[in-house]
């Protein structure tokens, strides 16, 4: 597979203009059949099939459209496509933008083939592909734009534009030999949103909470570990010492700061992350945490 180019990604994106979101999972390959507003498309279905851990289907699909176009340009080579996108696929626009930030490839200067990110009062909320840049304007192709793939034009000074992610196109994207992320212990573009809390996730959590970044979650009593099915590859501190990370989280969430990651604390974390508060630290909770940490916050 040759290098993924901006021209090829733009060509693919333009070819999908007019594709309509579907009312159900039927006719996904048709541009116009079964049109509806239920978030079924060939793009998020394709990305969900490739990486179900953090590419949802059906779901809002603007970022899945970008990822699917890059994956198509890469000839289905997942590692090469992830390298172009600075480390991973993600259907959460905030986390996707953060991949570029972590790689030092996010700014306010548009380039042909960039991934443009839009914002509202709540922050980054939409994305697309830059198909043309002039002195005053940019042109784009965007998925999930009025329930379809559509072309748009914006002034470069538009307050709607949060910034641009610069994919690793061209020779630097000829990436079969380049991993999507660095080896464990080295610098990584982003956490893998895999629903498993290992040392890398703990270190990212510790960094956000301003505690020692040693990858040790600690503070788990033997009786409560059954509730922590997503936590793996962790070294535990002695129960009597608790955990500085857990205490910092508990203080943030307003629960008793005893440093023990028990069901009450897990439920508070789950409510904070917007997932079912069942008191068990399972994969859904872990994925929500990993997405939040990839956005640089908890």
N, C-alpha and C positions, 0 to 999 in steps of 0.2 A: 504494500500500500504506500503510495507516494504521500508527500506532505499535504496536510489539509490547508487549503488556501481560503482567503476571504472571498475571492471571486466565486469559488464553488459553493460556499455557504450562502452567499447572497443569491446566487442562481437558484439554489434549492428553495430558499425562503420565498422568493418571488413566484416560483412555480406553484406555490400553495395559496396564493392570494385568491380569495373567494371561497376557500374551504369553510363549510359551515359546521359548527358544533352540533352534536347529535342529541336526539331526545332519549336514546337508549343505546345499547351496545351493538346495534345493527348498522350495516352499511358504513363502517368506519373508513373504508378506502374511497368512498364516493365523495366528491366535493360538495354535493348539494342534497343528496337523498337523506331522509330521516332527520331533517334539520330540527333543532330544538334548543333547549337551554339547560340541559342536565349535565354538562361538563364531560360528555363522552366524546373523545376524539381519537384518531389514530396515533396522535403524538404522545398523549399521556399514557395510552395503552402500551405503546412501544417501550416507553421509558419505564413503566411499571414492570413490564415483563423482564427488562434488563436488570432493574434494581428496585425491587418492591419495598425495601426498607425505608426509603425516603422519597420515592416517586409514586404519589398516590393516584388511584384511578377508581372511579371518576373523581376529579378535583379540578380546581382552577388550574389553567394549563398554559399560561403565557410563558413561564420559564421552561416547562416541558417542551414547548414548541422550539425554543432556541436549542435546547439540548438535543432534541431529535434531529434538527437540521444539521448540527455539528456531527452527530453520530452517523447520519446518512453520508455526509461528506467524507467521513473517515472510513466509509465502506463497511460499517458495522464493527469496526475495531474499537472496543470499549476503552482500552487503555489509552489509545491515541486520542480518542475524543475527550476523555477526562483530562489528559495533559493539555489539550488546547484550551479547555475551560478552567485551567488553573487548579486542577486537583480532583474534581468530583462532579457528579450530577446532583442537582438539588432543585426541588420544585418550590422552595421557599425563597422568594426574591431577596430578602434581607441576607440570608445565608449565602446565596449565590453571589451577591455583590461582595460579601466579605471574603470569598475565595480570591477575588481579584485584589482586594485590599491587602490581604496577607501576602500575596505574591508581588506587591508593589506595582500593580498594573491597573490601578483605578484612579481616574482623575477627571477633569472637566474638559479635556481636549478631545473632540470626536475624531475618529478615524473610520474609514471604510471597513465594514465588516465587524465593527465593535458591537458589544452587547450594551445597549443603552438601558439605564434604569430610571424609572419615573417615581415621583413621590407625591404624597398628599400630606395633610396635616399630621397624620400618624407616622410618616416615614416612607421608606421605599415600599411600593405596592404593585409595580408593574414593570415589564421589561419587553424588549424587542431587539431587532437586528438593524444596525445602521447600513443603509443601502446606497447612500449618496451624501456627500458633505460639500457644502459651498461656504463662501465667506460669511453668509448670514443665516443659513438654514441647514438642517439635516433632514433626510428622508429615511423612513423606516418601514419595515414589515413587522407586524406584531400579531401574535396569536392571542386568542381570548379578547379580541377587541370588537365589542358589539356582537359577541357570540360567533365570531368568525376570524379568519386570518385576513388582515386588512393592511393597506399601505397608508402611511400618513406623512405629513410634513410639519416641522416645528421650527420656530426661530431658535437659534442656538442659545439665546439668552432666556428662553422660556423658563419660568420658575417651576414648571412641572418636572424638569430634568434634574435628577439627583447627581448624575455623573455617568461615566463610561468605563466599562471593563474592557481591557485590551486582550483578546485571546492570543494564544501562542501560535500564530499562523506561520506558514512558510517553512523555511529550513528548520527553525527551532521546534516546529510541531511534528517533525518526522520522528514520532516518539515511541516506536515499539521498544526501543532500548532505554527509554527514559520512563521511570515509574511515575504513576499518578501522584504518589506521596513518597516522602522520604522514609527510609527504614526507621523502625522504632528506636527512639533515643536521639534521632536527628531532627532537623527542622522539617515540619510538615505544613503543607498549604492549608489543610483543614482536617478536622476530625472526620473519620468515617462514621456516617450515621447508620450504625449497624445494630443498634439496640443492645449492645454489650458494653458495660462500663469497665474498661481496663485502665491501666496506668495513664495512658495519654489523655483519656477523658477526665480522670481525676486531676491530673496536672492542670488541664485547662480550667477546670472548676476552681481549683485552688488559686490560680492566677486571677480569675475574675473576683474571687472572694478575698484576695490579698492575704492568703495564708501560705505557709511553706509549701513549695512545689516539689514534693517528693513522691507523688503518685500513690501515697498511702491514704486510704479513706479512713481507716481506724474506727474506733467507737462502735463496734458491733458486738452485741452480746451473742453468745452461742444460740440462745433460745430464739433470737429474732432473725438469724441469718436465713431462715427458710423464706422470709419475706423479700429476699434480695436476689431474686432469680436472674436479674440482668447484670449483677455485679460479679465480674470474674477477673482472674489474674491480678488479684489485689493482695497486698500484704497488710495484715491487720495489726494495729497497735493493741497493747494490752487493754482489756475492757475497762479496767479501773481508771485509766488515763483519759478515756474518751478521745475525741477528735477535734482538733482546732477547726478543721473545715466544717464539720457538722455543727459545732457551736456557732460559727459565723453564719451558717445558713439558718440555724434556729433563731438567732438574733434578728436576722433580716426578716424572717417570717413571723416573728412574734410568738414563738413557742418556747417552752422551757429549755434553756440552753445548757443541757447536761452532756452534750457531746456524743450522745448515743443515737444511732440511726434506727430508731424503732418505728412501729406503725404510725404513731401520732405524727412524728416528723415527716414520714413518707407521705402521709395524706396531705400535710401542709405543702410539701413540695409539689405534689400532683395538682392541687388546687392552683398553686402559683403558675404551673406550666400549662394548665388548661386541659388536663387529661383526667380520666376517671379516677376518683379518689378512693381506691380500695385498700390502701395501706400496704400494698405489695409492690416492690420496686421491680417491675417487669419490663419487657422490651419496649412497650409503648411509652412508658415513663422515660426510659433511657434515651429513646430516639428524640423525644421532645426536649430533653435536657441537652443532648448533643447539638440539635439545631439551634437552641438558644445560645449555647457556648460558641458555636461557629459565628454567631452574630456579635460575639464579644460581650455578652451580658448573661445574667442569670435572672 
